């Protein structure tokens, strides 16, 4: 007899990757089928792009899911997907009408880190006034190093190296829409890490990249 969603989700919340893979396999296709991407964006954004980032976020956030609300799992996954789709479209719209405040001025690497720190808006004060410029740079570098690889690569290439969205997309073999999603989620996680860092101890590096990649491939079609 097939294992119930109730039993599987309990294991998934406790960190069982196979259990979460099963839940995503059961509910991911329905979420993907419900995604509606306007004609204007279909050449630069595909439902599979949205779901790849959604599966990664599901892995990173499953520990926060209430296992007693198993019937809400698909709705939870759908909300993550909708947030990703929204951020992809916003990024693509901004790409058509670039806003200088959304880009960090190219310069020395340390200057780029400070620019990213300020862009994230974690504090009203600048690093030099709050914790010290070099300390802030070390903290941000540590937080970037703790991100999932795909998030970290987008941050380094787009925010710190000043590459264009097209250059980043080509380097990662992703669509422009996927790059915008990855960047938005990476910024979210950096804000969380910076907001909870009361000391300069290293955040725990996120794991599961291989697991998420296998989910994305399994459900690509």
ZAVO-37577 format. One record per residue (C-alpha): residue number from 0; residue in one letter; y, z, x. Coordinates in nm, 2 decimals. Layout:
// residues N
@n NUM res a c2 Y c3 Z c1 X
...
//
This chain:
// residues 221
@n 0 res x c2 0.00 c3 0.00 c1 0.00
@n 1 res x c2 0.35 c3 -0.10 c1 0.13
@n 2 res x c2 0.56 c3 0.19 c1 0.25
@n 3 res x c2 0.84 c3 0.28 c1 0.01
@n 4 res x c2 1.21 c3 0.23 c1 0.10
@n 5 res x c2 1.25 c3 0.61 c1 0.06
@n 6 res x c2 1.01 c3 0.69 c1 0.34
@n 7 res x c2 1.13 c3 0.40 c1 0.56
@n 8 res x c2 1.50 c3 0.50 c1 0.53
@n 9 res x c2 1.43 c3 0.86 c1 0.63
@n 10 res x c2 1.27 c3 0.73 c1 0.95
@n 11 res x c2 1.55 c3 0.48 c1 1.01
@n 12 res x c2 1.82 c3 0.75 c1 0.98
@n 13 res x c2 1.63 c3 0.96 c1 1.24
@n 14 res x c2 1.66 c3 0.67 c1 1.48
@n 15 res x c2 1.34 c3 0.47 c1 1.42
@n 16 res x c2 1.44 c3 0.11 c1 1.51
@n 17 res x c2 1.13 c3 -0.04 c1 1.36
@n 18 res x c2 1.21 c3 0.13 c1 1.03
@n 19 res x c2 1.56 c3 0.00 c1 1.03
@n 20 res x c2 1.43 c3 -0.35 c1 1.11
@n 21 res x c2 1.21 c3 -0.33 c1 0.81
@n 22 res x c2 1.50 c3 -0.22 c1 0.58
@n 23 res x c2 1.72 c3 -0.50 c1 0.71
@n 24 res x c2 1.44 c3 -0.75 c1 0.66
@n 25 res x c2 1.41 c3 -0.64 c1 0.30
@n 26 res x c2 1.78 c3 -0.63 c1 0.21
@n 27 res x c2 1.96 c3 -0.84 c1 0.47
@n 28 res x c2 1.88 c3 -1.19 c1 0.31
@n 29 res x c2 2.02 c3 -1.08 c1 -0.03
@n 30 res x c2 2.34 c3 -0.96 c1 0.14
@n 31 res x c2 2.37 c3 -1.29 c1 0.34
@n 32 res x c2 2.31 c3 -1.49 c1 0.02
@n 33 res x c2 2.60 c3 -1.32 c1 -0.15
@n 34 res x c2 2.85 c3 -1.39 c1 0.12
@n 35 res x c2 3.12 c3 -1.64 c1 0.01
@n 36 res x c2 3.31 c3 -1.82 c1 0.28
@n 37 res x c2 3.59 c3 -2.05 c1 0.18
@n 38 res x c2 3.58 c3 -2.42 c1 0.27
@n 39 res x c2 3.87 c3 -2.37 c1 0.50
@n 40 res x c2 3.66 c3 -2.15 c1 0.73
@n 41 res x c2 3.31 c3 -2.29 c1 0.70
@n 42 res x c2 3.34 c3 -2.50 c1 1.02
@n 43 res x c2 3.43 c3 -2.19 c1 1.23
@n 44 res x c2 3.24 c3 -1.92 c1 1.05
@n 45 res x c2 2.88 c3 -1.91 c1 0.92
@n 46 res x c2 2.70 c3 -1.64 c1 0.72
@n 47 res x c2 2.46 c3 -1.59 c1 1.01
@n 48 res x c2 2.76 c3 -1.50 c1 1.23
@n 49 res x c2 2.86 c3 -1.23 c1 0.98
@n 50 res x c2 2.51 c3 -1.09 c1 0.95
@n 51 res x c2 2.46 c3 -1.07 c1 1.33
@n 52 res x c2 2.75 c3 -0.84 c1 1.36
@n 53 res x c2 2.65 c3 -0.66 c1 1.04
@n 54 res x c2 2.30 c3 -0.58 c1 1.18
@n 55 res x c2 2.45 c3 -0.45 c1 1.50
@n 56 res x c2 2.69 c3 -0.22 c1 1.30
@n 57 res x c2 2.40 c3 -0.11 c1 1.08
@n 58 res x c2 2.21 c3 0.00 c1 1.39
@n 59 res x c2 2.51 c3 0.18 c1 1.53
@n 60 res x c2 2.60 c3 0.36 c1 1.20
@n 61 res x c2 2.26 c3 0.42 c1 1.04
@n 62 res x c2 2.26 c3 0.79 c1 1.14
@n 63 res x c2 2.56 c3 0.84 c1 0.90
@n 64 res x c2 2.37 c3 0.70 c1 0.60
@n 65 res x c2 2.25 c3 0.96 c1 0.34
@n 66 res x c2 1.87 c3 0.91 c1 0.32
@n 67 res x c2 1.87 c3 1.06 c1 -0.04
@n 68 res x c2 2.07 c3 0.76 c1 -0.15
@n 69 res x c2 1.82 c3 0.50 c1 -0.06
@n 70 res x c2 1.91 c3 0.28 c1 -0.36
@n 71 res x c2 2.26 c3 0.25 c1 -0.21
@n 72 res x c2 2.13 c3 0.10 c1 0.11
@n 73 res x c2 2.19 c3 -0.27 c1 0.01
@n 74 res x c2 2.54 c3 -0.18 c1 -0.11
@n 75 res x c2 2.61 c3 0.00 c1 0.22
@n 76 res x c2 2.49 c3 -0.31 c1 0.41
@n 77 res x c2 2.69 c3 -0.54 c1 0.19
@n 78 res x c2 3.01 c3 -0.34 c1 0.25
@n 79 res x c2 2.97 c3 -0.37 c1 0.62
@n 80 res x c2 2.92 c3 -0.74 c1 0.58
@n 81 res x c2 3.22 c3 -0.78 c1 0.36
@n 82 res x c2 3.44 c3 -0.58 c1 0.61
@n 83 res x c2 3.32 c3 -0.81 c1 0.89
@n 84 res x c2 3.39 c3 -1.12 c1 0.68
@n 85 res x c2 3.74 c3 -0.99 c1 0.60
@n 86 res x c2 3.82 c3 -0.92 c1 0.96
@n 87 res x c2 3.69 c3 -1.26 c1 1.07
@n 88 res x c2 3.91 c3 -1.44 c1 0.82
@n 89 res x c2 4.21 c3 -1.23 c1 0.91
@n 90 res x c2 4.16 c3 -1.31 c1 1.28
@n 91 res x c2 4.13 c3 -1.68 c1 1.20
@n 92 res x c2 4.45 c3 -1.67 c1 1.00
@n 93 res x c2 4.63 c3 -1.50 c1 1.28
@n 94 res x c2 4.50 c3 -1.75 c1 1.52
@n 95 res x c2 4.68 c3 -2.03 c1 1.33
@n 96 res x c2 5.00 c3 -1.83 c1 1.34
@n 97 res x c2 4.98 c3 -1.61 c1 1.65
@n 98 res x c2 5.17 c3 -1.28 c1 1.66
@n 99 res x c2 5.29 c3 -1.18 c1 2.01
@n 100 res x c2 5.22 c3 -0.81 c1 1.93
@n 101 res x c2 4.85 c3 -0.89 c1 1.89
@n 102 res x c2 4.82 c3 -1.01 c1 2.25
@n 103 res x c2 4.84 c3 -0.81 c1 2.57
@n 104 res x c2 5.07 c3 -0.97 c1 2.82
@n 105 res x c2 4.87 c3 -1.09 c1 3.12
@n 106 res x c2 4.92 c3 -0.90 c1 3.44
@n 107 res x c2 4.75 c3 -0.65 c1 3.67
@n 108 res x c2 4.42 c3 -0.51 c1 3.54
@n 109 res x c2 4.57 c3 -0.16 c1 3.50
@n 110 res x c2 4.86 c3 -0.30 c1 3.30
@n 111 res x c2 4.61 c3 -0.48 c1 3.07
@n 112 res x c2 4.42 c3 -0.15 c1 3.02
@n 113 res x c2 4.75 c3 0.03 c1 2.93
@n 114 res x c2 4.84 c3 -0.26 c1 2.70
@n 115 res x c2 4.50 c3 -0.23 c1 2.52
@n 116 res x c2 4.54 c3 0.15 c1 2.50
@n 117 res x c2 4.87 c3 0.10 c1 2.32
@n 118 res x c2 4.75 c3 -0.18 c1 2.11
@n 119 res x c2 4.47 c3 0.04 c1 1.97
@n 120 res x c2 4.74 c3 0.28 c1 1.85
@n 121 res x c2 4.54 c3 0.60 c1 1.91
@n 122 res x c2 4.85 c3 0.79 c1 1.99
@n 123 res x c2 5.22 c3 0.76 c1 1.92
@n 124 res x c2 5.29 c3 0.84 c1 2.29
@n 125 res x c2 5.23 c3 0.60 c1 2.58
@n 126 res x c2 4.96 c3 0.69 c1 2.83
@n 127 res x c2 5.21 c3 0.77 c1 3.09
@n 128 res x c2 5.37 c3 1.04 c1 2.87
@n 129 res x c2 5.05 c3 1.17 c1 2.71
@n 130 res x c2 4.76 c3 1.20 c1 2.96
@n 131 res x c2 4.89 c3 1.00 c1 3.26
@n 132 res x c2 4.86 c3 0.63 c1 3.32
@n 133 res x c2 4.57 c3 0.64 c1 3.56
@n 134 res x c2 4.38 c3 0.90 c1 3.36
@n 135 res x c2 4.42 c3 0.69 c1 3.04
@n 136 res x c2 4.30 c3 0.38 c1 3.22
@n 137 res x c2 3.99 c3 0.56 c1 3.35
@n 138 res x c2 3.91 c3 0.70 c1 3.01
@n 139 res x c2 3.95 c3 0.36 c1 2.84
@n 140 res x c2 3.74 c3 0.19 c1 3.11
@n 141 res x c2 3.47 c3 0.45 c1 3.05
@n 142 res x c2 3.48 c3 0.39 c1 2.67
@n 143 res x c2 3.46 c3 0.01 c1 2.72
@n 144 res x c2 3.15 c3 0.07 c1 2.94
@n 145 res x c2 2.99 c3 0.27 c1 2.66
@n 146 res x c2 3.02 c3 -0.02 c1 2.40
@n 147 res x c2 2.74 c3 -0.25 c1 2.31
@n 148 res x c2 2.74 c3 -0.54 c1 2.55
@n 149 res x c2 2.87 c3 -0.80 c1 2.31
@n 150 res x c2 3.16 c3 -0.58 c1 2.21
@n 151 res x c2 3.25 c3 -0.50 c1 2.57
@n 152 res x c2 3.24 c3 -0.86 c1 2.68
@n 153 res x c2 3.48 c3 -0.97 c1 2.40
@n 154 res x c2 3.72 c3 -0.69 c1 2.49
@n 155 res x c2 3.71 c3 -0.78 c1 2.86
@n 156 res x c2 3.75 c3 -1.15 c1 2.82
@n 157 res x c2 4.00 c3 -1.16 c1 2.54
@n 158 res x c2 4.21 c3 -0.84 c1 2.57
@n 159 res x c2 4.19 c3 -0.77 c1 2.94
@n 160 res x c2 4.15 c3 -1.11 c1 3.10
@n 161 res x c2 4.37 c3 -1.29 c1 2.84
@n 162 res x c2 4.13 c3 -1.57 c1 2.76
@n 163 res x c2 4.17 c3 -1.77 c1 2.44
@n 164 res x c2 3.95 c3 -1.72 c1 2.14
@n 165 res x c2 3.80 c3 -2.07 c1 2.21
@n 166 res x c2 3.72 c3 -1.97 c1 2.57
@n 167 res x c2 3.56 c3 -1.65 c1 2.46
@n 168 res x c2 3.36 c3 -1.82 c1 2.19
@n 169 res x c2 3.24 c3 -2.09 c1 2.43
@n 170 res x c2 3.14 c3 -1.83 c1 2.69
@n 171 res x c2 2.94 c3 -1.63 c1 2.44
@n 172 res x c2 2.80 c3 -1.93 c1 2.25
@n 173 res x c2 2.96 c3 -1.78 c1 1.93
@n 174 res x c2 3.19 c3 -1.92 c1 1.67
@n 175 res x c2 3.56 c3 -1.83 c1 1.67
@n 176 res x c2 3.50 c3 -1.62 c1 1.35
@n 177 res x c2 3.22 c3 -1.42 c1 1.53
@n 178 res x c2 3.45 c3 -1.34 c1 1.82
@n 179 res x c2 3.72 c3 -1.20 c1 1.58
@n 180 res x c2 3.45 c3 -0.99 c1 1.41
@n 181 res x c2 3.32 c3 -0.85 c1 1.74
@n 182 res x c2 3.67 c3 -0.77 c1 1.86
@n 183 res x c2 3.76 c3 -0.59 c1 1.53
@n 184 res x c2 3.45 c3 -0.38 c1 1.55
@n 185 res x c2 3.49 c3 -0.31 c1 1.92
@n 186 res x c2 3.85 c3 -0.19 c1 1.86
@n 187 res x c2 3.72 c3 0.04 c1 1.58
@n 188 res x c2 3.46 c3 0.20 c1 1.81
@n 189 res x c2 3.72 c3 0.24 c1 2.10
@n 190 res x c2 3.95 c3 0.42 c1 1.86
@n 191 res x c2 3.67 c3 0.65 c1 1.75
@n 192 res x c2 3.58 c3 0.72 c1 2.11
@n 193 res x c2 3.94 c3 0.77 c1 2.23
@n 194 res x c2 4.02 c3 0.99 c1 1.92
@n 195 res x c2 3.73 c3 1.22 c1 1.99
@n 196 res x c2 3.77 c3 1.24 c1 2.37
@n 197 res x c2 3.92 c3 1.58 c1 2.44
@n 198 res x c2 3.80 c3 1.55 c1 2.81
@n 199 res x c2 3.74 c3 1.27 c1 3.04
@n 200 res x c2 3.36 c3 1.30 c1 3.02
@n 201 res x c2 3.17 c3 0.97 c1 2.98
@n 202 res x c2 3.08 c3 0.87 c1 2.62
@n 203 res x c2 2.72 c3 0.80 c1 2.56
@n 204 res x c2 2.64 c3 0.43 c1 2.61
@n 205 res x c2 2.53 c3 0.26 c1 2.29
@n 206 res x c2 2.18 c3 0.12 c1 2.29
@n 207 res x c2 1.98 c3 -0.12 c1 2.08
@n 208 res x c2 2.12 c3 -0.45 c1 2.18
@n 209 res x c2 1.77 c3 -0.60 c1 2.22
@n 210 res x c2 1.67 c3 -0.46 c1 1.88
@n 211 res x c2 1.97 c3 -0.61 c1 1.70
@n 212 res x c2 1.92 c3 -0.94 c1 1.88
@n 213 res x c2 1.56 c3 -0.95 c1 1.74
@n 214 res x c2 1.69 c3 -0.88 c1 1.39
@n 215 res x c2 1.95 c3 -1.16 c1 1.42
@n 216 res x c2 1.69 c3 -1.41 c1 1.53
@n 217 res x c2 1.44 c3 -1.30 c1 1.27
@n 218 res x c2 1.68 c3 -1.34 c1 0.98
@n 219 res x c2 1.89 c3 -1.63 c1 1.12
@n 220 res x c2 1.74 c3 -1.87 c1 0.86
//
